[in-house]
């Protein structure tokens, strides 16, 4: 992998990780296009598809850092409140209401992380395999989630904010996050869709989605890091560059998306997903692109 390819892939990851259009889909499309341009040096090796999965998981650590930096104060408050409130309960001491709220949010993040952890471990080999790099799967997933996101916009009441989150919200959004393991679904797209169905405001759904992504992305990236380092052997610089670029571009994307969702619907992303899905189907049917 060249440094130029690493920069492009890092930008693709950072710009699409938090927007509900699927970073995995765009990275895989970009990887297949680069492979078609230079088939002698394939980025996605059909014989070793798990290396591409490992690469994606590791550069997602860059966008994980972006989330942590952007929500640094929120994360510190959640950790502090979680520790103080639970220690207070154990020692039977009065708990400050602000600490109680932050502890509650911490528990909701833990509950919401369980579904993706269970599904990810159970279907790890399928996720790392060739099927999840198949463009037919990605195309159908792009369109399928677009239709679900449209339904969520129409059905969701969009009334509740962060301080009104319930256990049912964590379960719904957590289950939705597990669908993000299907390439083309989008982690943010799935979780925002789940949040809208649960009755959360768009910006609230996005904020909870980003906080919920921290443990899942961290676990996935660290789990795949040794495999990614083995696959790049001594040429580790592109992996580092892609991760850094993903982090910087991801930070900017978070700010833009939250500002956008505070005033607009997600229909722009719905239209884009359907258009890209249909384009992929056309290219595959016309054999201009291989699955």
ZALO-329894 format. One record per residue (C-alpha): residue number from 1; y, z, x. Coordinates in steps of 0.5 Angstrom, whole numbers. Last residue first. Example, Ala and Ser with C-alpha at 12.3 -4.5 7.8 and 13.67 -1.06 7.14 Angstrom:
REM residues 2
{r 2, {-2, 14, 27}}
{r 1, {-9, 16, 25}}
//
This chain:
REM residues 291
{r 291, {-17, -13, -36}}
{r 290, {-15, -20, -33}}
{r 289, {-9, -23, -34}}
{r 288, {-7, -30, -36}}
{r 287, {-13, -31, -40}}
{r 286, {-10, -33, -46}}
{r 285, {-13, -27, -50}}
{r 284, {-11, -22, -44}}
{r 283, {-4, -25, -44}}
{r 282, {-3, -25, -52}}
{r 281, {-6, -18, -52}}
{r 280, {-1, -15, -47}}
{r 279, {5, -18, -50}}
{r 278, {2, -15, -57}}
{r 277, {2, -8, -53}}
{r 276, {9, -9, -50}}
{r 275, {12, -11, -57}}
{r 274, {9, -5, -60}}
{r 273, {11, 0, -55}}
{r 272, {18, -3, -55}}
{r 271, {19, -2, -62}}
{r 270, {16, 5, -62}}
{r 269, {21, 7, -56}}
{r 268, {27, 4, -60}}
{r 267, {24, 8, -66}}
{r 266, {24, 15, -63}}
{r 265, {30, 17, -67}}
{r 264, {37, 18, -65}}
{r 263, {42, 24, -64}}
{r 262, {39, 30, -60}}
{r 261, {34, 25, -58}}
{r 260, {38, 21, -53}}
{r 259, {41, 27, -50}}
{r 258, {34, 30, -49}}
{r 257, {32, 23, -46}}
{r 256, {38, 22, -41}}
{r 255, {37, 29, -38}}
{r 254, {29, 28, -37}}
{r 253, {30, 21, -34}}
{r 252, {35, 23, -29}}
{r 251, {29, 29, -26}}
{r 250, {24, 23, -27}}
{r 249, {28, 19, -22}}
{r 248, {28, 24, -17}}
{r 247, {21, 26, -18}}
{r 246, {18, 19, -18}}
{r 245, {22, 17, -12}}
{r 244, {19, 23, -8}}
{r 243, {12, 22, -10}}
{r 242, {12, 15, -9}}
{r 241, {15, 16, -2}}
{r 240, {9, 21, 0}}
{r 239, {4, 17, -3}}
{r 238, {7, 11, 2}}
{r 237, {7, 16, 8}}
{r 236, {-1, 18, 7}}
{r 235, {-3, 12, 11}}
{r 234, {-8, 16, 15}}
{r 233, {-14, 16, 10}}
{r 232, {-10, 13, 4}}
{r 231, {-17, 15, 0}}
{r 230, {-18, 22, 3}}
{r 229, {-11, 24, 1}}
{r 228, {-12, 22, -6}}
{r 227, {-19, 25, -7}}
{r 226, {-16, 32, -4}}
{r 225, {-10, 31, -9}}
{r 224, {-14, 30, -15}}
{r 223, {-15, 37, -17}}
{r 222, {-8, 39, -15}}
{r 221, {-5, 33, -19}}
{r 220, {-9, 35, -25}}
{r 219, {-8, 42, -25}}
{r 218, {0, 41, -24}}
{r 217, {0, 36, -29}}
{r 216, {-3, 41, -34}}
{r 215, {1, 47, -32}}
{r 214, {7, 44, -33}}
{r 213, {6, 39, -39}}
{r 212, {7, 44, -44}}
{r 211, {14, 45, -41}}
{r 210, {16, 38, -42}}
{r 209, {13, 38, -49}}
{r 208, {17, 44, -51}}
{r 207, {23, 41, -49}}
{r 206, {21, 34, -53}}
{r 205, {19, 37, -59}}
{r 204, {25, 41, -59}}
{r 203, {30, 35, -58}}
{r 202, {26, 31, -64}}
{r 201, {27, 37, -69}}
{r 200, {20, 41, -70}}
{r 199, {16, 40, -77}}
{r 198, {9, 40, -74}}
{r 197, {9, 32, -75}}
{r 196, {15, 32, -70}}
{r 195, {11, 36, -65}}
{r 194, {5, 32, -65}}
{r 193, {9, 26, -64}}
{r 192, {13, 29, -59}}
{r 191, {6, 31, -55}}
{r 190, {3, 24, -56}}
{r 189, {9, 21, -53}}
{r 188, {11, 26, -48}}
{r 187, {3, 25, -45}}
{r 186, {3, 17, -46}}
{r 185, {-2, 14, -51}}
{r 184, {-3, 8, -46}}
{r 183, {-9, 11, -42}}
{r 182, {-13, 16, -46}}
{r 181, {-12, 23, -43}}
{r 180, {-5, 23, -47}}
{r 179, {-10, 25, -53}}
{r 178, {-11, 32, -50}}
{r 177, {-3, 33, -51}}
{r 176, {-4, 32, -59}}
{r 175, {-9, 38, -59}}
{r 174, {-4, 42, -55}}
{r 173, {2, 40, -60}}
{r 172, {-2, 42, -66}}
{r 171, {-5, 48, -63}}
{r 170, {2, 50, -60}}
{r 169, {5, 49, -67}}
{r 168, {0, 53, -71}}
{r 167, {2, 59, -66}}
{r 166, {9, 58, -68}}
{r 165, {16, 56, -65}}
{r 164, {22, 58, -69}}
{r 163, {26, 60, -63}}
{r 162, {25, 53, -60}}
{r 161, {28, 50, -66}}
{r 160, {25, 48, -73}}
{r 159, {28, 43, -78}}
{r 158, {25, 36, -76}}
{r 157, {21, 35, -83}}
{r 156, {16, 30, -80}}
{r 155, {13, 25, -85}}
{r 154, {18, 19, -83}}
{r 153, {18, 20, -76}}
{r 152, {11, 23, -75}}
{r 151, {9, 16, -79}}
{r 150, {13, 12, -74}}
{r 149, {10, 16, -68}}
{r 148, {3, 15, -71}}
{r 147, {4, 7, -71}}
{r 146, {7, 7, -64}}
{r 145, {1, 11, -62}}
{r 144, {-4, 6, -64}}
{r 143, {0, 0, -61}}
{r 142, {0, 3, -54}}
{r 141, {-7, 5, -55}}
{r 140, {-9, -2, -57}}
{r 139, {-6, -5, -51}}
{r 138, {-8, 1, -46}}
{r 137, {-15, 0, -48}}
{r 136, {-15, -8, -47}}
{r 135, {-12, -7, -41}}
{r 134, {-18, -3, -38}}
{r 133, {-16, 2, -33}}
{r 132, {-19, 8, -37}}
{r 131, {-25, 4, -38}}
{r 130, {-26, 4, -30}}
{r 129, {-28, 11, -29}}
{r 128, {-23, 17, -27}}
{r 127, {-22, 19, -35}}
{r 126, {-30, 18, -36}}
{r 125, {-32, 22, -30}}
{r 124, {-27, 28, -33}}
{r 123, {-29, 28, -40}}
{r 122, {-31, 35, -41}}
{r 121, {-26, 38, -36}}
{r 120, {-20, 34, -39}}
{r 119, {-22, 36, -46}}
{r 118, {-22, 43, -44}}
{r 117, {-16, 43, -40}}
{r 116, {-12, 39, -45}}
{r 115, {-14, 43, -51}}
{r 114, {-12, 50, -47}}
{r 113, {-5, 48, -45}}
{r 112, {-2, 49, -52}}
{r 111, {-5, 56, -52}}
{r 110, {-2, 58, -45}}
{r 109, {5, 54, -47}}
{r 108, {5, 59, -54}}
{r 107, {3, 65, -50}}
{r 106, {9, 64, -45}}
{r 105, {14, 62, -51}}
{r 104, {12, 69, -54}}
{r 103, {13, 72, -48}}
{r 102, {20, 69, -48}}
{r 101, {21, 72, -55}}
{r 100, {19, 79, -53}}
{r 99, {23, 79, -47}}
{r 98, {30, 77, -51}}
{r 97, {27, 83, -56}}
{r 96, {27, 88, -51}}
{r 95, {20, 91, -51}}
{r 94, {20, 99, -52}}
{r 93, {14, 102, -48}}
{r 92, {7, 103, -50}}
{r 91, {5, 102, -43}}
{r 90, {0, 96, -44}}
{r 89, {6, 93, -49}}
{r 88, {11, 94, -44}}
{r 87, {7, 91, -39}}
{r 86, {6, 85, -44}}
{r 85, {14, 84, -45}}
{r 84, {16, 85, -38}}
{r 83, {11, 80, -35}}
{r 82, {12, 75, -41}}
{r 81, {20, 76, -41}}
{r 80, {20, 75, -33}}
{r 79, {16, 68, -33}}
{r 78, {19, 66, -39}}
{r 77, {26, 67, -36}}
{r 76, {24, 64, -30}}
{r 75, {22, 58, -33}}
{r 74, {28, 57, -37}}
{r 73, {32, 58, -31}}
{r 72, {28, 52, -28}}
{r 71, {28, 47, -33}}
{r 70, {31, 42, -29}}
{r 69, {28, 44, -23}}
{r 68, {21, 45, -26}}
{r 67, {21, 39, -30}}
{r 66, {23, 35, -23}}
{r 65, {18, 38, -19}}
{r 64, {12, 36, -24}}
{r 63, {15, 29, -24}}
{r 62, {14, 29, -17}}
{r 61, {7, 32, -18}}
{r 60, {6, 26, -22}}
{r 59, {5, 22, -16}}
{r 58, {-1, 26, -15}}
{r 57, {-5, 24, -21}}
{r 56, {-3, 17, -21}}
{r 55, {-6, 16, -14}}
{r 54, {-12, 20, -16}}
{r 53, {-13, 16, -22}}
{r 52, {-12, 10, -17}}
{r 51, {-18, 13, -13}}
{r 50, {-22, 14, -19}}
{r 49, {-23, 6, -20}}
{r 48, {-27, 5, -14}}
{r 47, {-31, -1, -15}}
{r 46, {-26, -4, -19}}
{r 45, {-21, -3, -13}}
{r 44, {-14, -2, -16}}
{r 43, {-9, -3, -11}}
{r 42, {-12, -9, -8}}
{r 41, {-10, -11, -1}}
{r 40, {-13, -18, -1}}
{r 39, {-12, -20, -8}}
{r 38, {-4, -20, -6}}
{r 37, {0, -22, -12}}
{r 36, {-6, -21, -17}}
{r 35, {-6, -14, -14}}
{r 34, {1, -13, -15}}
{r 33, {0, -15, -22}}
{r 32, {-6, -10, -23}}
{r 31, {-2, -4, -20}}
{r 30, {4, -6, -24}}
{r 29, {0, -6, -31}}
{r 28, {-3, 1, -29}}
{r 27, {3, 4, -27}}
{r 26, {6, 2, -34}}
{r 25, {0, 4, -38}}
{r 24, {0, 11, -34}}
{r 23, {7, 12, -35}}
{r 22, {6, 12, -43}}
{r 21, {12, 9, -47}}
{r 20, {14, 16, -50}}
{r 19, {20, 17, -44}}
{r 18, {18, 23, -40}}
{r 17, {13, 19, -35}}
{r 16, {16, 13, -36}}
{r 15, {22, 13, -31}}
{r 14, {19, 17, -26}}
{r 13, {12, 13, -26}}
{r 12, {16, 7, -25}}
{r 11, {20, 9, -20}}
{r 10, {15, 12, -16}}
{r 9, {11, 5, -17}}
{r 8, {17, 1, -14}}
{r 7, {18, 6, -8}}
{r 6, {11, 5, -6}}
{r 5, {10, -2, -7}}
{r 4, {16, -3, -2}}
{r 3, {13, 2, 2}}
{r 2, {7, -2, 3}}
{r 1, {0, 0, 0}}
//
